[in-house]
Amino acid sequence: MLFTSGLLGLLYVGFAVVLFSVLKVGLAPMLLIVIGLAFFQYYTSDKLALAAAGAKVVSPEEAPELHAMVERLCAMAGLPKPRVAVVDTDVPNAFATGRNPKHAAIAVTTGLWRRLEPQEVESVLAHELSHVANRDVLVMTIASIFAMLAALLTRFGLYAGMFGGFGGGNRNNNNNQVPVWLIVFLVSIVVYAISFILIRTISRYREYAADRGSAIITGAPENLMSALQKISSGITQIPQRDLREVAGMNAFFIIPTNWKSQMSEWMMDHPPLEKRLAALSEIAREMGRPVS
């Protein structure tokens, strides 16, 4: 994860150097906008994610068993207790969000609660709490800042080429010079494409890290293995209409609703299920746990 983050950082440094050398003015306001959007996303991530999923924050009186599980796991992991929410959908899944452990929320769907055994639910909650402990919202927000800028510049560059802005006209360019808008447009496309791959690589690594975190917290990686298999099997039984309604939360879910997609692994934000199970099986062997 550190190596991939380093590559992403080098890519962004190169991108910034090119932009500063090509765009003499106008970059600062654009950076201000992107960083402002990133801060907004970071500080409102929990509210936005809960609202997007249709999650309802529940009290200990409304969901005593769920709260008891979260409290016990937080005590074992040394984490403050996050807000607990429930999503009323038959799609079996769970997610965590929040900018840091003190401002976090963890949500489970009613479909997951019905399908899993208590120890399996605990393993899923431990996975999500590991995301909170690892501050994954912060990691992914930082990783995506310049990707957002590249996407904006790609669009602006396209408009500039169409309407003559960004040096797109011939006022400051002779016929032998490449228009500034074209340089910005091409560089932005390349940066966005590479950052897309690297960000998804980081996202896959953070899922492996959260799986390991769950195994360490609960001491029973086989429970998470069983839970992942049940969740993936349960998703295949859900009508496509219901899956589309929650598809926007795939990056947050423990297993995306399109996990059986035929896309290449380097484009996925979650590792293939088979690789996650193999990694957990190896952890179980290291811990001396039985694996069926």
Secondary structure, 3 states (H helix, E strand, C coil): CHHHHHHHHHHHHHHHHHHHHHCCCCHHHHHHHHHHHHHHHHHCHHHHHHHHHCEEECCCCCCHHHHHHHHHHHHHHCCCCCEEEEECCCCCCEEEEECCHHHEEEEEEHHHHHHCCHHHHHHHHHHHHHHHHCCHHHHHHHHHHHHHHHHHHHHHHHHHHHHCCCCCCCCCCCCCCCCHHHHHHHHHHHHHHHHHHHHHHHHHHHHHHHHHHHHHHHCCHHHHHHHHHHHHHHHHCCCHHHHHHCHHHCCCCCCCCCCCCCCCHHHCCCCCHHHHHHHHHHHHHHHCCCCC
